[in-house]
Amino acid sequence: MIDRVQVEKAITGWRERYVDFLCEHAASWRIWAEQSDSMVAGAQVRLEDVPEFFKPDYGWAEVVIEMTGQGEFNWNDPRIAALFAQAVKTPFYKLWGETIVGIALALAESVGIASLVEIGAGRGNLSESMLEAMQAKKMDQPVVITDTHEAVLDNLAGLQTRFPGRSIATSLWDVNKPVPRQVADLSVPVLLYERASLTYANFAAVENLAQAADVLVLGDYFNYTGELFAYDFIFEKIGLKPLMYSDVKPLLQNCFSDYIIVDRQMQERIGLPNVSLIVAWK
């Protein structure tokens, strides 16, 4: 049985570092919200006027507005690949991944996790960070890396060569559907972790994740306050619908015994509508 004291101990240190960073760098979020309103209205907003933390969002907004104005969004446009490449290099994205991995492994050590599962591998940055951290800590739990697209998993084949002797498996899993057998048959307790993958799924996918997870580390943007701004609707045009905390909360309450919003203190301090890291356990 996992208790709140264990979880609080595991996230201590990681939480403070994460919250302090966001409070320092994302405090000007309302300036960006107003600027995104202006962009949608057709006004010119200069990149140099956008707060540093939100410049990557500006790049995305600029491209999405231009493409959708021309009729459709093209995921194969080379600018999209460039935006993804820039995003993963930002200090926040790096810290987000480090915090997810750090908390996941602290919990794994604390509560005796037997297996780990990554949801939505994407470009494999989080997969690599997790495996490097496990190797440094000499942790030998098997890891299953999942994604909706087989091509993504094929691109991760080299991880086994980089981390010889470690049990690394891949599995196709659209989290809008039930748990695949390869995940369901893992030794328990199982910890699932993810970063920015639920954005591409229905929030009800949390119920499917809960079928496999004894502990769940969710790294995603959850709108906590219900406030929506132009940037939310810009990204909705390319299928990235806002995840409302009010929708996810009852699922977490029904599927898990308890949960903690790791960056809730940040939301209280600077009023940013989104929280981005939740730990739930059974």
KEKOLDREN-592792 format. One record per residue (C-alpha): x, y, z; residue number from 1. Coordinates in Angstrom, 1 decimal, always signed. Layout:
BEGIN
SITE       u       v       w  resi
SITE       X       Y       Z   NUM
...
REM end
This chain:
BEGIN
SITE       u       v       w  resi
SITE    +0.0    +0.0    +0.0     1
SITE    +1.4    +3.3    -1.1     2
SITE    +0.8    +6.3    +1.2     3
SITE    +1.0   +10.0    +0.8     4
SITE    +4.0   +10.4    +3.1     5
SITE    +6.1    +8.2    +0.7     6
SITE    +5.0   +10.2    -2.3     7
SITE    +5.7   +13.6    -0.6     8
SITE    +9.1   +12.4    +0.3     9
SITE    +9.8   +11.3    -3.2    10
SITE    +8.8   +14.5    -4.8    11
SITE   +10.6   +16.7    -2.3    12
SITE   +13.5   +18.6    -3.9    13
SITE   +12.2   +18.0    -7.4    14
SITE    +9.0   +19.9    -6.7    15
SITE   +10.7   +23.0    -5.2    16
SITE   +13.2   +23.2    -8.1    17
SITE   +10.4   +22.9   -10.7    18
SITE    +8.0   +25.3    -9.0    19
SITE   +10.7   +27.9    -8.5    20
SITE   +11.8   +27.8   -12.1    21
SITE    +8.2   +28.3   -13.4    22
SITE    +7.5   +31.1   -10.9    23
SITE   +10.6   +32.9   -12.1    24
SITE   +10.2   +32.3   -15.9    25
SITE    +6.5   +32.0   -16.5    26
SITE    +5.2   +34.8   -14.3    27
SITE    +4.6   +37.0   -17.4    28
SITE    +2.2   +34.5   -18.9    29
SITE    -0.7   +37.1   -19.0    30
SITE    +1.4   +39.3   -21.3    31
SITE    +1.7   +36.4   -23.7    32
SITE    -2.0   +35.6   -23.4    33
SITE    -2.8   +39.1   -24.5    34
SITE    -0.3   +39.0   -27.3    35
SITE    -1.9   +35.8   -28.6    36
SITE    -5.3   +37.5   -28.5    37
SITE    -3.8   +40.3   -30.7    38
SITE    -2.2   +37.7   -33.1    39
SITE    -5.6   +36.0   -33.7    40
SITE    -7.2   +39.4   -34.2    41
SITE    -4.7   +40.0   -37.0    42
SITE    -2.4   +42.5   -35.2    43
SITE    +1.3   +42.4   -35.6    44
SITE    +3.2   +41.1   -32.5    45
SITE    +7.0   +41.2   -32.6    46
SITE    +9.0   +38.2   -31.4    47
SITE   +11.3   +40.5   -29.4    48
SITE    +8.3   +41.8   -27.4    49
SITE    +7.2   +38.3   -26.3    50
SITE    +8.4   +37.1   -22.9    51
SITE   +11.4   +34.8   -23.3    52
SITE    +9.7   +31.7   -21.8    53
SITE    +6.8   +32.0   -24.3    54
SITE    +8.9   +32.6   -27.5    55
SITE    +8.5   +28.9   -28.6    56
SITE    +4.7   +29.2   -28.3    57
SITE    +4.9   +32.4   -30.4    58
SITE    +6.7   +30.4   -33.1    59
SITE    +4.0   +27.8   -33.1    60
SITE    +1.2   +30.3   -33.1    61
SITE    +2.7   +32.2   -36.0    62
SITE    +2.9   +29.1   -38.2    63
SITE    -0.5   +27.7   -37.2    64
SITE    -2.3   +31.0   -37.9    65
SITE    -0.6   +31.3   -41.3    66
SITE    -1.3   +27.8   -42.3    67
SITE    -4.9   +27.6   -41.2    68
SITE    -5.5   +31.0   -42.8    69
SITE    -4.4   +29.4   -46.1    70
SITE    -6.9   +26.5   -45.6    71
SITE    -5.1   +23.6   -43.8    72
SITE    -2.3   +22.7   -41.5    73
SITE    +0.5   +20.7   -42.9    74
SITE    +2.4   +18.6   -40.4    75
SITE    +5.1   +17.9   -43.1    76
SITE    +6.0   +21.5   -43.5    77
SITE    +9.8   +21.7   -42.6    78
SITE    +9.0   +24.6   -40.2    79
SITE    +7.1   +22.1   -37.9    80
SITE   +10.2   +19.8   -37.6    81
SITE   +12.3   +22.9   -36.8    82
SITE    +9.8   +24.0   -34.1    83
SITE    +9.9   +20.6   -32.5    84
SITE   +13.7   +20.6   -32.5    85
SITE   +13.8   +24.0   -30.9    86
SITE   +11.2   +23.1   -28.2    87
SITE   +13.2   +20.1   -26.9    88
SITE   +16.2   +22.3   -26.3    89
SITE   +14.5   +24.9   -24.1    90
SITE   +15.5   +25.0   -20.4    91
SITE   +11.9   +24.3   -19.4    92
SITE   +11.5   +21.2   -21.6    93
SITE   +14.7   +19.8   -20.3    94
SITE   +13.7   +20.5   -16.6    95
SITE   +10.3   +19.1   -17.2    96
SITE   +11.8   +15.8   -18.4    97
SITE   +14.4   +15.7   -15.6    98
SITE   +11.6   +16.3   -13.0    99
SITE    +9.4   +13.5   -14.5   100
SITE   +12.3   +11.1   -14.5   101
SITE   +13.5   +12.1   -11.1   102
SITE   +10.2   +11.8    -9.4   103
SITE    +9.4    +8.5   -11.2   104
SITE   +12.6    +6.9   -10.1   105
SITE   +12.4    +8.3    -6.5   106
SITE    +9.0    +6.7    -6.3   107
SITE   +10.3    +3.5    -7.9   108
SITE   +12.9    +3.2    -5.2   109
SITE   +10.6    +4.2    -2.4   110
SITE    +7.6    +1.9    -3.1   111
SITE    +9.4    -1.0    -4.8   112
SITE    +8.2    -0.5    -8.4   113
SITE    +8.8    -3.7   -10.5   114
SITE    +8.2    -2.4   -14.0   115
SITE    +8.1    +1.0   -15.8   116
SITE    +6.1    +2.0   -18.8   117
SITE    +6.5    +5.1   -20.9   118
SITE    +3.4    +6.5   -22.7   119
SITE    +3.9    +8.2   -26.0   120
SITE    +7.6    +8.0   -26.8   121
SITE    +7.5   +10.6   -29.6   122
SITE   +11.1   +11.5   -30.4   123
SITE   +12.5    +9.4   -27.6   124
SITE   +14.0   +12.2   -25.6   125
SITE   +12.3   +11.2   -22.4   126
SITE   +13.0    +7.5   -23.1   127
SITE   +16.7    +8.3   -23.3   128
SITE   +16.7   +10.4   -20.2   129
SITE   +14.9    +7.7   -18.2   130
SITE   +17.4    +4.9   -19.3   131
SITE   +20.4    +7.1   -18.6   132
SITE   +19.1    +7.9   -15.1   133
SITE   +18.3    +4.3   -14.4   134
SITE   +21.8    +3.2   -15.5   135
SITE   +23.4    +5.9   -13.3   136
SITE   +21.4    +4.6   -10.4   137
SITE   +22.0    +0.9   -11.3   138
SITE   +18.3    +0.2   -11.4   139
SITE   +17.4    -2.8   -13.4   140
SITE   +13.6    -2.8   -13.7   141
SITE   +12.3    -3.6   -17.2   142
SITE   +11.1    -0.7   -19.2   143
SITE    +8.3    -0.9   -21.9   144
SITE    +8.2    +2.1   -24.2   145
SITE    +4.9    +2.7   -26.0   146
SITE    +3.6    +4.9   -28.8   147
SITE    +0.6    +5.0   -31.2   148
SITE    +2.9    +4.9   -34.2   149
SITE    +5.1    +1.9   -35.2   150
SITE    +7.5    +4.2   -37.0   151
SITE    +8.3    +5.9   -33.7   152
SITE    +9.0    +2.6   -32.0   153
SITE   +11.2    +1.5   -34.9   154
SITE   +13.3    +4.7   -34.4   155
SITE   +14.0    +3.6   -30.8   156
SITE   +15.5    +0.3   -31.7   157
SITE   +19.0    +1.7   -31.1   158
SITE   +18.3    +2.1   -27.4   159
SITE   +19.0    -1.5   -26.7   160
SITE   +22.4    -1.2   -28.2   161
SITE   +23.2    +1.9   -26.2   162
SITE   +22.0    +0.2   -23.0   163
SITE   +23.1    -3.4   -23.3   164
SITE   +21.9    -5.9   -20.7   165
SITE   +18.8    -3.9   -19.9   166
SITE   +15.3    -5.1   -20.5   167
SITE   +13.8    -2.6   -23.0   168
SITE   +10.7    -3.5   -24.9   169
SITE    +8.4    -1.5   -27.2   170
SITE    +4.7    -1.8   -27.6   171
SITE    +2.0    -0.2   -29.8   172
SITE    -0.6    +1.5   -27.6   173
SITE    -3.2    +4.0   -28.5   174
SITE    -4.2    +5.0   -25.0   175
SITE    -7.7    +5.7   -26.1   176
SITE    -8.0    +1.9   -26.2   177
SITE    -7.5    -0.8   -23.5   178
SITE    -4.1    -1.9   -22.2   179
SITE    -2.1    -4.1   -24.6   180
SITE    -1.2    -7.6   -23.2   181
SITE    +2.5    -6.8   -23.2   182
SITE    +1.8    -4.1   -20.7   183
SITE    -0.9    -5.9   -18.8   184
SITE    +1.3    -8.9   -18.1   185
SITE    +4.2    -6.9   -16.5   186
SITE    +5.3    -7.6   -13.0   187
SITE    +3.6    -5.4   -10.5   188
SITE    +3.7    -2.8    -9.1   189
SITE    +3.9    -0.8   -12.3   190
SITE    +4.7    +2.9   -12.8   191
SITE    +3.5    +4.7   -15.9   192
SITE    +5.0    +8.0   -16.9   193
SITE    +4.5   +10.4   -19.8   194
SITE    +5.2   +13.9   -21.1   195
SITE    +2.8   +15.8   -23.4   196
SITE    +1.1   +12.6   -24.8   197
SITE    -2.4   +13.0   -23.4   198
SITE    -2.7   +16.2   -25.5   199
SITE    -3.1   +13.9   -28.5   200
SITE    -5.7   +11.7   -26.8   201
SITE    -9.0   +12.0   -25.0   202
SITE    -8.8   +12.9   -21.4   203
SITE   -10.8    +9.7   -20.6   204
SITE    -7.6    +7.8   -21.6   205
SITE    -6.7    +8.2   -17.9   206
SITE    -9.1    +5.3   -17.2   207
SITE    -7.1    +3.1   -19.6   208
SITE    -3.8    +4.2   -18.0   209
SITE    -5.2    +3.4   -14.6   210
SITE    -5.9    -0.2   -15.7   211
SITE    -2.1    -0.8   -15.8   212
SITE    -0.7    +1.8   -13.4   213
SITE    -0.2    +1.4    -9.7   214
SITE    +1.6    +4.8    -9.9   215
SITE    +1.0    +7.3   -12.6   216
SITE    +3.3   +10.3   -13.3   217
SITE    +1.4   +12.6   -15.7   218
SITE    +3.4   +15.4   -17.4   219
SITE    +0.8   +17.3   -19.4   220
SITE    -0.8   +20.7   -19.5   221
SITE    -4.0   +20.6   -17.4   222
SITE    -6.1   +23.8   -17.4   223
SITE    -6.7   +24.3   -13.7   224
SITE    -8.6   +27.5   -13.6   225
SITE   -11.0   +27.1   -16.6   226
SITE    -9.6   +30.3   -18.2   227
SITE    -9.0   +29.9   -21.9   228
SITE    -7.1   +32.4   -24.1   229
SITE    -6.4   +32.7   -27.8   230
SITE    -3.4   +30.5   -27.7   231
SITE    -5.6   +27.6   -26.5   232
SITE    -7.8   +28.0   -29.5   233
SITE    -4.8   +28.4   -31.9   234
SITE    -3.5   +25.0   -30.9   235
SITE    -7.0   +23.5   -31.0   236
SITE    -6.9   +24.1   -34.7   237
SITE    -4.3   +21.4   -35.1   238
SITE    -6.1   +18.9   -32.8   239
SITE    -4.5   +19.9   -29.5   240
SITE    -7.6   +20.4   -27.4   241
SITE    -7.1   +21.9   -23.9   242
SITE    -7.1   +19.2   -21.1   243
SITE    -9.4   +20.6   -18.4   244
SITE    -8.4   +19.6   -14.9   245
SITE   -12.1   +19.6   -14.0   246
SITE   -12.6   +16.7   -16.5   247
SITE    -9.5   +14.8   -15.3   248
SITE   -10.1   +15.2   -11.5   249
SITE   -13.1   +12.8   -11.2   250
SITE   -11.1   +10.2   -13.2   251
SITE    -8.1   +10.5   -10.9   252
SITE   -10.4   +10.3    -7.8   253
SITE   -12.3    +7.2    -9.2   254
SITE    -9.2    +5.3   -10.4   255
SITE    -6.6    +6.1    -7.7   256
SITE    -6.6    +6.3    -4.0   257
SITE    -5.0    +9.7    -4.0   258
SITE    -2.9   +12.2    -6.1   259
SITE    -0.8   +15.3    -5.8   260
SITE    -0.5   +18.2    -8.2   261
SITE    +3.3   +18.7    -8.0   262
SITE    +3.2   +22.3    -9.3   263
SITE    +0.1   +23.5    -7.5   264
SITE    +2.1   +26.0    -5.5   265
SITE    +3.2   +27.6    -8.8   266
SITE    -0.4   +28.0    -9.8   267
SITE    -1.2   +29.7    -6.5   268
SITE    +1.8   +32.0    -6.7   269
SITE    +1.6   +33.3   -10.3   270
SITE    -1.9   +32.4   -11.3   271
SITE    -0.8   +30.5   -14.5   272
SITE    -4.0   +28.7   -15.7   273
SITE    -2.2   +25.4   -16.3   274
SITE    -0.6   +22.8   -14.0   275
SITE    +1.8   +20.4   -15.7   276
SITE    +2.7   +17.6   -13.4   277
SITE    +0.5   +15.2   -11.4   278
SITE    +1.4   +12.0    -9.5   279
SITE    -1.4    +9.5    -8.7   280
SITE    -1.3    +6.2    -6.9   281
SITE    -3.4    +3.3    -5.8   282
REM end
